[in-house]
Amino acid sequence: MYKIDKIEKENQRIHIIGKIISVILYILLIPIILFNFTLIIKSFINPNKTPDFFGYKSFVIVSR
């Protein structure tokens, strides 16, 4: 009985840690996806202007 309880508690901890990690990843990834999606939409609406997101513009610096 003791080993089964110990294994169940360990599985519960792993499950909780997995949930915490997935929530942290979602919190980090959702703003990045929204930022990129907004830039893509704005670039299709106004192809002659540099798209921005609350004043932040994305540029590519080419050097050799």
HELIX and SHEET records of a PDB file:
HELIX    1   1 TYR A    2  ILE A   45  1                                  44    
SHEET    1   A 2 ASP A  52  PHE A  53  0                                        
SHEET    2   A 2 TYR A  56  LYS A  57 -1                                        
END                                                                             
